[in-house]
């Protein structure tokens, strides 16, 4: 499923009737939310798309305070000048994304919303659905920032982008329907890049990585503070894993090892040693120079590995 996303308030003229649309309007419509649920339940893919103007504006607002608008010009044919009147240069779009709650969706018929919300609540639950939406969009953001950062080099592969391909909410790898599992493998474009090519960021690329880090930390905090998810949930572990990759690209091995170890511990405890995510964290730690990642499950070993990485 490909969902058109509009992260800003807008106006719609339908049958000569003007209507003000809220930011992230697609995610406020009950039947669109149901399509997300149906997509997962049917093992289908989910990705997002924006028009080029909206995409540029969104990324400018999301990263320009840290990276500067000139970074966008590395990748897009259009420049800030084309969109200057519309750009607020604040975090409104990202903050709106972090505050999305699909349970607050609306429908023209109250009965439609009631049935949709009932189906979701009795199976996957809205906390999982909200986290899934956030995860897909934040991975899309990281993939776009990487493409901007490396636009003069080869493009990153599509693997690890916004599309979710394996498993689903009801019967995912490593989980069961009875548990309401949401254990889809958490690949990430940052680690896809790390595992396939060397990367030594220049000054501009470092700014882009800082912007990516800032957005990822905000998404992580939302999950850590969520009463249903919390710091040990496997969705939160995916944020640790992504943030570890960003630190790795920045050359901060000690921080990367610490975060990747948190992901490994969480995934190992919840999903098991053979789950794809657990294996993915182990592979990342090997890339970071940890010869025996599972030894890090012993508390004393984490500090030793981080200290060794810092001294290297």
C-alpha positions in Angstrom: 0.0 0.0 0.0 1.3 3.4 -0.9 -0.1 6.2 1.2 0.0 9.9 0.1 1.1 11.9 3.1 0.5 15.7 3.6 2.2 16.8 6.9 0.8 20.4 6.7 -2.5 22.0 7.1 -4.1 22.6 3.7 -7.3 23.5 1.9 -9.5 21.4 -0.3 -12.1 22.5 -2.8 -14.5 19.7 -3.5 -17.8 20.3 -5.3 -17.3 24.1 -4.8 -17.1 23.5 -1.0 -13.9 24.8 0.7 -12.6 22.6 3.5 -9.6 23.2 5.8 -7.7 20.0 6.2 -5.5 19.3 9.3 -1.9 18.3 9.2 -1.2 14.6 8.5 -4.8 14.5 7.3 -4.6 11.0 5.9 -4.0 9.6 9.4 -7.1 11.4 10.7 -9.5 9.5 8.4 -11.0 6.4 9.9 -11.1 4.5 6.6 -7.4 5.4 5.9 -6.5 4.1 9.4 -8.5 0.9 8.6 -6.5 0.5 5.4 -3.3 0.6 7.5 -4.7 -2.1 9.7 -5.8 -4.2 6.7 -2.4 -3.7 5.1 -0.7 -5.3 8.1 -3.2 -8.0 8.5 -2.8 -9.1 4.9 1.0 -9.2 4.9 1.1 -6.3 2.5 3.7 -3.6 2.1 3.3 -0.1 3.4 5.3 2.9 2.2 4.6 6.6 2.0 4.9 9.2 -0.7 4.8 13.0 -0.9 4.7 15.4 -3.8 8.2 16.9 -4.5 7.2 20.4 -3.2 5.7 18.9 0.0 8.7 16.6 0.4 11.2 19.5 0.1 9.2 21.7 2.4 8.8 19.0 5.0 12.5 18.1 5.0 13.5 21.8 5.1 11.4 22.4 8.1 12.6 19.2 9.7 16.3 19.6 9.3 17.2 23.2 8.2 17.6 24.5 11.8 20.5 22.1 12.3 21.8 21.4 8.8 20.9 24.5 6.9 18.8 24.8 3.7 21.8 24.5 1.5 22.0 20.8 2.3 18.7 20.2 0.5 20.1 21.8 -2.6 22.6 18.9 -2.9 19.7 16.6 -3.8 16.7 18.5 -5.2 16.5 20.5 -8.4 14.3 23.1 -6.6 15.7 25.3 -4.0 14.6 27.0 -0.8 13.7 30.1 -2.9 10.8 28.3 -4.6 9.1 27.5 -1.2 10.3 30.3 1.0 6.9 31.9 1.6 5.5 28.6 2.9 8.4 27.5 5.2 8.2 28.2 8.9 11.5 26.6 9.9 10.2 25.1 13.1 9.5 21.6 14.3 5.7 21.8 13.9 5.5 19.0 11.3 7.7 16.7 13.3 5.9 17.5 16.6 2.6 16.8 14.8 3.9 13.4 13.7 5.0 12.6 17.2 1.5 13.4 18.5 -0.4 11.3 16.0 -3.0 9.0 17.6 -4.9 7.0 15.1 -7.6 6.3 17.7 -8.7 9.9 17.2 -9.6 9.4 13.6 -13.0 10.5 12.3 -15.6 9.2 9.8 -18.7 10.7 8.3 -20.7 7.9 9.9 -20.2 7.4 13.6 -20.9 3.6 13.2 -18.0 3.3 10.8 -15.5 4.7 13.3 -17.0 2.5 16.1 -16.5 -0.7 14.1 -13.0 0.3 12.8 -11.8 1.2 16.3 -13.3 -1.9 17.8 -11.5 -4.2 15.2 -8.2 -2.5 15.8 -8.5 -2.4 19.6 -9.4 -6.1 19.9 -6.5 -7.3 17.8 -3.3 -5.2 17.3 -4.2 -2.2 19.5 -3.7 1.5 18.7 -0.4 1.9 20.5 1.2 -0.7 18.1 -0.5 0.9 15.1 0.7 4.4 16.0 4.2 3.1 16.5 4.1 1.3 13.1 3.1 4.6 11.4 5.8 6.5 13.2 8.4 3.9 12.4 7.7 3.9 8.7 7.7 7.7 8.4 10.9 8.1 10.5 12.7 5.5 8.4 11.5 7.3 5.3 13.1 10.5 6.8 16.4 8.8 7.5 16.5 7.3 4.1 15.8 10.7 2.5 18.5 12.4 4.6 21.0 9.7 3.6 20.2 10.2 0.0 20.7 14.0 0.4 24.0 13.4 2.3 25.3 11.1 -0.3 23.7 12.6 -3.5 27.1 13.0 -5.1 27.9 9.3 -4.5 25.9 6.2 -5.3 22.4 6.0 -4.1 21.6 3.8 -1.0 19.6 0.7 -1.8 15.9 0.5 -1.3 16.3 -2.2 1.4 15.8 -0.8 4.8 13.7 2.1 3.6 10.2 3.0 4.6 8.6 -0.2 3.3 7.7 -2.9 5.7 8.0 -6.3 4.1 8.2 -9.1 6.6 5.5 -10.3 9.0 2.5 -8.5 10.2 0.8 -7.4 13.3 -1.2 -10.6 13.9 1.4 -13.3 13.1 4.8 -11.8 12.9 8.1 -13.6 13.0 9.0 -14.2 16.6 5.5 -13.6 18.0 2.0 -15.1 18.3 -1.5 -13.9 17.6 -2.4 -14.5 21.2 0.3 -12.0 22.3 -0.9 -9.4 19.8 2.6 -9.6 18.3 4.1 -6.7 16.5 7.4 -8.3 15.9 8.2 -7.5 12.3 11.9 -7.4 11.6 13.3 -3.9 12.1 15.7 -3.2 9.3 17.0 0.3 8.9 18.5 2.3 6.0 21.3 3.6 8.2 22.6 0.1 9.0 22.1 -0.9 5.4 24.5 1.9 4.4 27.0 0.9 7.1 27.1 -2.7 6.1 27.6 -2.1 2.4 30.0 0.9 2.0 32.6 3.0 3.8 31.5 6.5 4.8 33.6 9.4 6.1 31.2 12.4 6.4 32.3 15.9 5.4 31.2 19.0 7.3 27.8 19.2 5.5 27.1 15.5 5.9 27.9 15.8 9.6 25.2 18.5 9.9 22.7 16.2 8.2 23.6 13.4 10.5 23.0 15.7 13.5 19.6 16.5 12.1 18.8 12.8 11.6 20.0 12.1 15.2 17.8 14.9 16.6 14.6 13.5 14.8 15.5 9.9 15.9 15.9 10.9 19.5 12.5 12.6 19.5 10.9 9.4 18.1 12.8 7.4 20.7 11.6 9.6 23.6 8.0 9.2 22.4 8.3 5.5 22.7 10.2 5.5 26.0 7.5 7.8 27.5 4.6 5.8 26.1 2.8 4.0 28.9 2.2 0.9 26.6 5.6 0.7 24.9 8.2 2.0 27.3 12.0 1.7 27.2 12.1 -2.2 26.9 9.6 -2.7 24.2 10.9 -4.1 20.9 9.7 -1.0 19.0 11.7 1.2 21.4 14.7 -1.2 20.8 14.4 -0.4 17.1 15.0 3.3 17.9 18.1 2.3 20.0 19.3 0.4 17.0 18.7 3.2 14.5 20.3 5.7 16.8 23.3 3.4 17.2 23.7 3.4 13.5 23.8 7.2 13.3 26.5 7.3 16.0 28.4 4.8 14.0 28.3 7.0 10.9 29.5 9.9 13.0 32.5 7.8 14.2 31.2 7.6 17.8 31.8 3.8 18.4 31.4 3.8 22.2 27.9 5.5 22.0 26.9 3.1 19.1 27.9 0.0 21.1 26.0 1.2 24.2 22.8 1.8 22.2 23.1 -1.3 20.1 23.6 -3.4 23.3 20.3 -2.0 24.6 18.7 -3.1 21.4 20.3 -6.5 21.7 19.2 -7.0 25.3 15.6 -5.9 24.6 15.2 -8.0 21.5 16.9 -11.1 23.0 14.6 -10.9 26.1 11.4 -10.3 24.2 11.9 -12.0 20.8 14.5 -14.7 21.6 18.1 -15.4 20.4 17.1 -16.6 17.0 14.8 -13.7 16.0 15.9 -11.6 13.0 16.2 -8.5 15.1 18.4 -10.1 17.7 20.7 -11.4 14.9 20.6 -7.9 13.3 21.9 -6.3 16.5 24.6 -8.9 16.9 25.8 -8.3 13.3 25.9 -4.5 14.0 28.0 -5.1 17.1 30.4 -7.2 15.2 30.7 -4.3 12.7 31.5 -2.1 15.7 34.3 -4.3 16.7 32.7 -6.5 19.3 33.9 -10.1 18.6 31.3 -11.8 20.8 28.2 -9.7 21.0 26.3 -12.1 23.2 28.9 -11.6 25.9 27.5 -8.1 26.2 24.3 -9.6 27.8 26.5 -9.8 30.9 26.3 -6.3 32.5 30.0 -5.9 33.2 31.0 -6.5 29.6 29.1 -3.5 28.2 31.3 -0.9 29.9 34.5 -2.8 28.9 33.5 -2.9 25.2 32.5 0.8 25.2 35.8 1.7 26.9 37.8 -0.3 24.4 35.9 1.4 21.5 36.6 4.8 22.9 40.3 4.1 23.3 40.6 2.7 19.7 
